[in-house]
């Protein structure tokens, strides 16, 4: 199901990816250098900015994937493309139709899609618009992204303002985005720290490499019907779905908009029935009141936290007296395996038993247990490939169990 060390590393270390739900053979999509043109505004039909990128798949396959990735990125930044033809681009929390900031003015995929912003009431001239075109070139496609209508900047001299905007808002971010360290960080975010995109959405609906850990968490938690559960970093909601089968009430938080979308789809009935609430948020600043929950869980979240102590304290805060907390993570032996690769700055982190126990107790928990269950039989049962089952042995996984006094 998962090919290559990088894909195994993303899935096993905390969050991962699998087969893309769109009909795109990703092995055929070859990234090419982007061509960015800063065009003169002397002729109205010419774009101010033009970006070209060539991929080896046909337009019918390229456009759905590109648009899904663009929509995902906008969603992560707090913007929603509501609808396609005649759709609206608006902030995710804004339901007032009078405040829509942009609209889909043309929808003829894969040939062309155009989004037009509302013009500033003080500025004259055509409104800013972005056009996305897919041009067939042989068996491949060139994606062309064009910006028309000017920058909308005011001030004098206008050409200097326009060039300043292009340099500051387009070229400088692109220059920093292609730095090798940033590319690695972006890849970690996309596949693990903050999963996004169609491939991550597909994997997290039923994340095979995490199912054995889910089983250990649920056994350690021993949920009851009167429990109120919080999951920190819920991913695609697969653990929530299993937990809700106990009859408990639940809430969950994640800082990936894509994951919340998948989790809401997987648990639509529970949400409609009022049994589950999903929130966008961070593990170190949970958007819930003190003492709301009887229990809390984390699965695959700790490797991505630079300071687990703050997250443990936040979980302690939202637990009622006597509340239970269970977390599943890897041990330092994960370094150098397909699950994590070599230890490096900014990558996943695995902690010793002593560190985890110290941080848990310092957060205020009165009872703390560190266990290393053998989940190899569970890994076999759920379909983890044979070469990777050793990673579910007692030397590689850690279960943290704690109780608030």
C-alpha positions as CSV (number, residue, x, y, z in Angstrom):
1,X,0.0,0.0,0.0
2,X,2.9,2.3,0.7
3,X,5.9,2.4,-1.5
4,X,9.3,3.9,-0.8
5,X,11.1,4.8,2.4
6,X,9.8,8.4,2.4
7,X,6.2,7.3,2.3
8,X,6.7,4.6,4.9
9,X,8.5,7.2,7.1
10,X,5.6,9.6,6.9
11,X,2.9,7.0,7.7
12,X,4.7,5.2,10.5
13,X,6.2,8.1,12.3
14,X,2.9,9.8,13.1
15,X,0.9,10.7,10.0
16,X,1.1,9.4,6.5
17,X,-0.3,9.0,3.1
18,X,-1.4,6.4,0.6
19,X,-3.2,6.2,-2.7
20,X,-4.6,9.4,-4.2
21,X,-8.4,9.4,-4.6
22,X,-8.2,11.2,-7.9
23,X,-7.5,9.4,-11.1
24,X,-4.0,10.7,-11.4
25,X,-0.9,8.5,-11.9
26,X,1.4,10.5,-9.6
27,X,4.5,8.7,-10.9
28,X,3.8,10.4,-14.3
29,X,3.6,13.9,-12.8
30,X,7.1,15.3,-13.0
31,X,7.8,18.7,-11.4
32,X,9.6,21.2,-13.6
33,X,11.1,24.6,-12.8
34,X,8.5,27.4,-12.6
35,X,8.8,30.2,-15.0
36,X,7.7,33.5,-13.4
37,X,7.3,36.5,-15.7
38,X,6.7,40.0,-14.5
39,X,4.9,41.5,-17.4
40,X,4.5,45.1,-18.5
41,X,1.1,46.7,-17.8
42,X,1.3,48.8,-21.0
43,X,-1.1,46.4,-22.7
44,X,-4.3,45.5,-20.9
45,X,-4.6,41.9,-22.2
46,X,-1.2,40.9,-21.0
47,X,-0.8,39.5,-17.4
48,X,1.2,41.3,-14.8
49,X,2.4,38.0,-13.4
50,X,2.7,34.7,-15.3
51,X,3.8,31.3,-13.8
52,X,4.3,28.2,-15.9
53,X,4.8,24.6,-14.7
54,X,5.0,21.5,-16.9
55,X,3.9,18.0,-15.8
56,X,3.8,14.8,-17.8
57,X,0.1,13.9,-17.3
58,X,-2.8,15.0,-19.6
59,X,-4.9,18.1,-18.6
60,X,-7.9,15.9,-17.6
61,X,-5.8,14.4,-14.9
62,X,-3.7,17.4,-13.9
63,X,-6.5,19.9,-13.3
64,X,-8.5,18.0,-10.7
65,X,-5.4,17.4,-8.7
66,X,-4.1,20.9,-9.0
67,X,-7.5,22.4,-8.1
68,X,-7.8,20.1,-5.1
69,X,-4.4,21.1,-3.9
70,X,-5.2,24.8,-4.3
71,X,-8.5,24.4,-2.5
72,X,-6.7,22.5,0.3
73,X,-4.1,25.2,0.7
74,X,-6.7,28.0,0.8
75,X,-8.7,26.1,3.4
76,X,-5.6,25.7,5.5
77,X,-5.2,29.5,5.3
78,X,-8.8,30.1,6.4
79,X,-10.4,30.5,3.0
80,X,-13.1,28.4,1.3
81,X,-14.0,28.1,-2.4
82,X,-17.7,27.6,-2.0
83,X,-18.9,26.0,-5.2
84,X,-17.3,25.9,-8.6
85,X,-19.2,27.6,-11.5
86,X,-20.3,30.9,-10.1
87,X,-18.8,29.9,-6.8
88,X,-17.4,32.2,-4.1
89,X,-14.1,32.6,-2.3
90,X,-14.7,33.7,1.3
91,X,-13.2,33.4,4.7
92,X,-14.2,30.1,6.4
93,X,-16.0,31.8,9.3
94,X,-17.9,34.3,7.2
95,X,-21.4,33.2,6.3
96,X,-22.6,36.7,5.1
97,X,-23.0,36.5,1.3
98,X,-22.7,40.2,1.0
99,X,-19.1,39.9,2.2
100,X,-17.8,37.5,-0.4
101,X,-14.4,38.8,-1.5
102,X,-14.0,37.0,-4.8
103,X,-16.0,34.9,-7.2
104,X,-15.4,32.1,-9.8
105,X,-16.1,34.1,-12.9
106,X,-15.3,31.4,-15.4
107,X,-15.3,27.6,-14.9
108,X,-14.4,25.6,-17.9
109,X,-11.9,23.0,-16.6
110,X,-9.5,21.7,-17.6
111,X,-9.0,24.5,-20.1
112,X,-9.5,27.6,-18.0
113,X,-10.8,28.7,-14.6
114,X,-10.8,32.4,-13.5
115,X,-11.3,33.9,-10.1
116,X,-12.1,37.7,-9.8
117,X,-11.7,39.8,-6.7
118,X,-14.1,42.6,-5.8
119,X,-12.5,45.9,-6.8
120,X,-11.5,48.4,-4.2
121,X,-14.2,51.1,-4.1
122,X,-11.6,53.9,-4.2
123,X,-9.6,52.5,-7.1
124,X,-10.6,52.7,-10.8
125,X,-9.8,50.1,-13.4
126,X,-10.4,46.4,-13.9
127,X,-10.6,44.2,-10.7
128,X,-7.7,41.9,-10.0
129,X,-8.3,38.4,-11.4
130,X,-6.4,35.1,-11.4
131,X,-6.6,32.7,-14.4
132,X,-5.5,29.1,-14.4
133,X,-5.1,27.4,-17.7
134,X,-4.0,23.8,-18.7
135,X,-2.3,23.7,-22.1
136,X,-1.7,20.3,-23.6
137,X,1.8,19.8,-24.8
138,X,2.3,16.4,-26.4
139,X,1.2,13.8,-23.8
140,X,1.8,16.3,-21.0
141,X,0.4,19.6,-19.7
142,X,1.7,23.1,-19.0
143,X,-0.2,24.8,-16.1
144,X,-0.3,28.5,-16.7
145,X,-1.3,30.8,-13.8
146,X,-1.8,34.5,-14.8
147,X,-2.7,37.6,-12.8
148,X,-4.5,40.4,-14.6
149,X,-5.9,43.7,-13.5
150,X,-2.9,45.3,-11.8
151,X,-1.8,45.1,-8.2
152,X,-4.4,47.4,-6.8
153,X,-1.6,49.4,-5.0
154,X,-2.0,53.2,-4.7
155,X,0.8,55.7,-4.5
156,X,3.4,57.2,-6.7
157,X,5.3,56.3,-8.8
158,X,2.9,53.6,-9.9
159,X,5.5,51.5,-11.7
160,X,7.7,51.5,-8.6
161,X,4.8,50.4,-6.5
162,X,3.9,47.6,-8.9
163,X,7.4,46.3,-9.1
164,X,7.7,46.6,-5.3
165,X,4.6,44.5,-4.8
166,X,5.8,41.9,-7.3
167,X,9.2,41.6,-5.6
168,X,7.8,41.5,-2.0
169,X,4.6,39.5,-2.5
170,X,5.5,37.1,-5.3
171,X,9.3,36.7,-5.9
172,X,10.6,36.9,-2.3
173,X,8.1,34.2,-1.0
174,X,9.0,32.0,-4.0
175,X,12.7,32.4,-3.4
176,X,12.4,31.3,0.2
177,X,9.9,28.5,-0.6
178,X,12.5,26.7,-2.8
179,X,15.2,26.7,-0.1
180,X,16.2,23.1,0.5
181,X,15.4,23.3,4.3
182,X,12.0,24.8,3.6
183,X,11.2,22.1,1.0
184,X,11.9,19.5,3.7
185,X,9.8,21.3,6.2
186,X,7.0,21.7,3.7
187,X,7.1,17.9,3.0
188,X,7.1,17.1,6.7
189,X,4.1,19.4,7.2
190,X,2.2,18.0,4.3
191,X,2.7,14.3,5.1
192,X,3.0,14.3,8.9
193,X,2.9,17.4,11.0
194,X,-0.2,18.9,9.3
195,X,-1.4,16.4,6.7
196,X,-3.0,18.0,3.6
197,X,-3.8,17.2,0.0
198,X,-5.8,14.4,-1.6
199,X,-3.2,11.7,-0.8
200,X,-3.2,12.4,2.9
201,X,-7.0,12.6,2.9
202,X,-7.2,9.2,1.3
203,X,-4.7,7.6,3.7
204,X,-6.2,9.0,6.9
205,X,-9.7,7.6,6.3
206,X,-8.3,4.2,7.4
207,X,-4.6,4.6,8.4
208,X,-3.4,1.0,8.4
209,X,-0.1,1.9,10.1
210,X,-1.9,3.5,13.0
211,X,-4.7,0.9,13.6
212,X,-2.6,-1.2,16.0
213,X,-1.9,1.9,18.1
214,X,-5.6,2.7,18.1
215,X,-6.3,-0.7,19.6
216,X,-3.7,-0.2,22.4
217,X,-5.2,3.2,23.2
218,X,-8.8,2.0,23.4
219,X,-7.8,-1.0,25.6
220,X,-5.9,1.4,27.9
221,X,-8.7,3.9,28.0
222,X,-11.6,1.4,28.6
223,X,-14.3,3.8,27.5
224,X,-17.7,3.8,29.2
225,X,-21.0,5.3,28.0
226,X,-20.8,8.1,30.5
227,X,-17.4,9.2,29.3
228,X,-16.7,12.5,27.5
229,X,-13.6,12.0,25.3
230,X,-11.2,14.5,23.7
231,X,-8.9,13.5,21.0
232,X,-6.0,15.8,20.4
233,X,-4.8,15.6,16.8
234,X,-7.7,13.5,15.4
235,X,-6.4,13.1,11.8
236,X,-9.1,11.6,9.6
237,X,-11.3,10.5,12.6
238,X,-10.7,6.8,12.4
239,X,-9.9,6.5,16.1
240,X,-12.9,8.7,17.0
241,X,-15.2,6.4,15.0
242,X,-14.0,3.4,17.0
243,X,-14.2,5.2,20.3
244,X,-17.8,6.4,19.6
245,X,-18.9,2.8,19.3
246,X,-18.7,2.7,23.1
247,X,-21.6,5.1,23.3
248,X,-19.5,7.9,24.7
249,X,-19.7,11.6,23.8
250,X,-16.6,13.1,22.2
251,X,-14.8,16.2,20.8
252,X,-11.7,16.5,18.8
253,X,-9.2,19.1,17.7
254,X,-6.7,19.2,14.8
255,X,-4.7,22.0,13.2
256,X,-5.1,20.5,9.7
257,X,-8.3,21.8,7.9
258,X,-8.0,18.8,5.5
259,X,-8.0,16.3,8.4
260,X,-11.0,17.9,10.0
261,X,-12.8,17.6,6.6
262,X,-12.1,13.9,6.4
263,X,-13.0,13.4,10.1
264,X,-16.3,15.1,9.7
265,X,-17.1,12.9,6.7
266,X,-16.2,9.7,8.5
267,X,-18.3,10.7,11.6
268,X,-21.1,12.6,9.9
269,X,-23.8,10.6,11.8
270,X,-22.3,11.2,15.2
271,X,-21.9,14.9,14.5
272,X,-25.6,15.2,13.3
273,X,-26.7,13.3,16.4
274,X,-24.8,15.7,18.7
275,X,-22.4,13.1,19.9
276,X,-19.2,14.6,18.4
277,X,-17.8,18.1,18.0
278,X,-14.8,18.9,15.8
279,X,-12.7,22.1,16.3
280,X,-9.7,23.6,14.6
281,X,-7.0,24.3,17.1
282,X,-3.6,23.5,18.5
283,X,-2.4,20.9,21.1
284,X,-0.8,23.6,23.3
285,X,-3.9,25.9,23.3
286,X,-7.0,23.6,23.4
287,X,-10.3,25.5,22.6
288,X,-12.2,23.9,25.5
289,X,-13.2,24.9,29.1
290,X,-11.5,23.6,32.2
291,X,-12.6,20.2,33.4
292,X,-14.9,19.4,30.5
293,X,-13.7,15.9,29.7
294,X,-13.4,12.6,31.5
295,X,-10.6,11.2,29.3
296,X,-8.3,12.3,26.5
297,X,-6.1,10.6,23.9
298,X,-3.2,11.4,21.5
299,X,-2.0,9.1,18.7
300,X,1.0,9.9,16.6
301,X,1.0,13.5,17.8
302,X,4.0,13.6,20.3
303,X,6.7,13.1,17.6
304,X,5.7,16.4,16.1
305,X,5.6,18.4,19.3
306,X,8.7,20.5,20.1
307,X,7.7,20.6,23.8
308,X,5.2,17.9,24.9
309,X,5.0,19.4,28.4
310,X,2.8,22.2,27.3
311,X,0.4,19.8,25.5
312,X,0.3,17.5,28.6
313,X,-0.6,20.5,30.8
314,X,-3.4,21.6,28.4
315,X,-4.8,18.1,28.5
316,X,-4.6,18.1,32.3
317,X,-6.5,21.4,32.4
318,X,-9.5,20.1,30.4
319,X,-9.7,16.9,32.3
320,X,-12.0,16.4,35.3
321,X,-10.6,15.1,38.6
322,X,-10.0,11.4,38.0
323,X,-9.8,11.8,34.3
324,X,-7.6,9.5,32.2
325,X,-5.1,10.4,29.5
326,X,-3.6,7.9,27.1
327,X,-1.0,8.7,24.4
328,X,0.7,6.4,21.8
329,X,4.1,7.3,20.4
330,X,7.3,5.7,19.2
331,X,10.6,5.0,21.1
332,X,14.0,6.4,20.1
333,X,14.7,3.1,18.4
334,X,12.4,4.4,15.6
335,X,15.3,6.6,14.3
336,X,16.9,5.1,11.3
337,X,13.9,2.9,10.4
338,X,11.4,3.3,7.5
339,X,9.1,4.9,10.1
340,X,11.4,7.9,10.8
341,X,14.6,7.9,8.9
342,X,17.7,9.5,10.6
343,X,17.4,11.9,13.4
344,X,17.5,15.5,12.2
345,X,16.7,19.0,13.2
346,X,13.0,19.8,12.6
347,X,12.0,16.2,12.0
348,X,10.1,13.8,14.2
349,X,11.1,13.4,17.8
350,X,11.0,10.2,19.9
351,X,11.4,10.4,23.7
352,X,12.7,8.1,26.4
353,X,10.5,6.6,29.1
354,X,12.2,8.8,31.7
355,X,11.4,12.0,29.7
356,X,7.8,11.1,29.1
357,X,7.2,10.1,32.8
358,X,8.9,13.3,34.0
359,X,6.9,15.6,31.7
360,X,3.6,13.8,32.5
361,X,4.2,14.2,36.3
362,X,5.3,17.8,36.0
363,X,2.0,18.5,34.2
364,X,0.2,17.5,37.4
365,X,-0.9,13.9,36.9
366,X,-0.9,11.8,40.0
367,X,-0.7,8.4,38.4
368,X,1.6,7.7,35.5
369,X,2.4,4.4,33.7
370,X,4.7,3.8,30.7
371,X,4.1,0.6,28.8
372,X,5.5,-1.1,25.7
373,X,2.8,-3.5,24.4
374,X,3.7,-6.0,21.6
375,X,1.4,-5.1,18.7
376,X,2.8,-7.3,16.0
377,X,-0.2,-9.6,16.0
378,X,-2.5,-6.6,15.7
379,X,-0.3,-5.3,12.8
380,X,-0.6,-8.6,11.0
381,X,-4.4,-8.6,11.6
382,X,-5.0,-5.1,10.1
383,X,-2.7,-5.8,7.1
384,X,0.6,-4.1,7.8
385,X,3.1,-5.4,5.3
386,X,5.4,-8.1,6.6
387,X,8.7,-6.1,6.3
388,X,7.3,-3.4,8.6
389,X,5.6,-5.5,11.3
390,X,8.8,-5.5,13.5
391,X,8.1,-1.8,14.1
392,X,5.1,-2.8,16.2
393,X,7.2,-4.9,18.7
394,X,7.7,-3.7,22.3
395,X,11.0,-2.0,21.5
396,X,9.5,0.5,19.1
397,X,6.2,1.7,20.7
398,X,5.3,3.5,23.9
399,X,1.9,3.8,25.6
400,X,1.6,6.6,28.2
401,X,-1.2,6.2,30.7
402,X,-1.9,8.9,33.2
403,X,-4.7,10.0,35.6
404,X,-5.5,13.4,37.1
405,X,-5.9,13.3,40.8
